[in-house]
Amino acid sequence: MESMKPASQVALELDVSLKTLYGWILKFKEDLATPFVGSGNLKPAAKALRDLEREIRELREENAILKKAARIFMNDRK
């Protein structure tokens, strides 16, 4: 930690146990390469999921447009 305060004092100020504080520190170090949840940035897996959901939505829209166009062309042939 880069803080000048001892971990025990920080834990008291945050009203959490020392074990919890050290758990947070460990989690921070593990996730150092990825952004915090809630910071407006997504972790890579969450971003990939969001991107895939967007792609599915776009493909469904395109598919609906193609179906409508096919119906129009079929009606023109009759």
C-alpha positions in Angstrom: 0.0 0.0 0.0 1.2 3.5 -0.8 -0.7 5.0 2.1 1.1 6.5 5.1 -1.6 5.1 7.4 -1.3 1.6 8.9 -3.8 -0.9 7.5 -5.4 -1.3 10.9 -6.2 2.4 11.0 -7.6 2.4 7.5 -9.8 -0.7 8.4 -11.1 1.2 11.4 -11.8 4.3 9.4 -13.7 2.2 6.8 -15.5 0.2 9.5 -14.3 -3.1 8.1 -12.3 -5.9 9.5 -8.6 -6.0 8.8 -9.2 -9.4 7.0 -11.7 -7.7 4.7 -9.3 -4.8 3.9 -6.5 -7.3 3.1 -9.0 -9.2 0.9 -9.7 -6.0 -1.0 -6.0 -5.3 -1.4 -5.4 -8.8 -2.7 -8.3 -8.5 -5.1 -7.0 -5.1 -6.3 -3.6 -6.6 -7.0 -5.1 -9.5 -8.9 -7.3 -7.3 -11.0 -4.7 -4.5 -11.5 -4.8 -5.0 -15.3 -8.6 -4.8 -15.5 -10.8 -1.8 -14.5 -12.9 -1.7 -11.3 -16.5 -2.7 -11.7 -18.7 0.4 -11.6 -16.0 2.7 -12.9 -17.8 2.9 -16.3 -15.3 0.4 -17.8 -16.1 -3.2 -18.3 -13.9 -6.2 -17.6 -12.9 -8.0 -20.9 -15.4 -10.8 -20.4 -18.3 -8.4 -19.7 -17.3 -6.3 -22.7 -17.1 -9.4 -25.0 -20.6 -10.4 -23.8 -22.0 -6.9 -24.4 -20.4 -6.8 -27.9 -21.9 -10.2 -28.8 -25.3 -9.2 -27.5 -25.1 -6.1 -29.7 -24.1 -8.2 -32.7 -27.0 -10.6 -32.1 -29.4 -7.6 -31.9 -28.1 -6.1 -35.2 -28.2 -9.5 -37.0 -31.8 -10.0 -35.9 -32.7 -6.6 -37.2 -31.0 -7.3 -40.5 -32.7 -10.7 -40.7 -36.1 -9.0 -40.2 -35.4 -6.5 -42.9 -34.4 -9.3 -45.3 -37.6 -11.2 -44.5 -39.7 -8.1 -45.3 -37.8 -7.6 -48.5 -38.4 -11.2 -49.5 -42.1 -10.9 -48.9 -42.3 -7.7 -51.0 -40.5 -9.4 -53.9 -42.7 -12.5 -53.6 -45.8 -10.3 -53.7 -44.4 -8.5 -56.8 -44.1 -11.9 -58.6 -47.8 -12.7 -58.2 
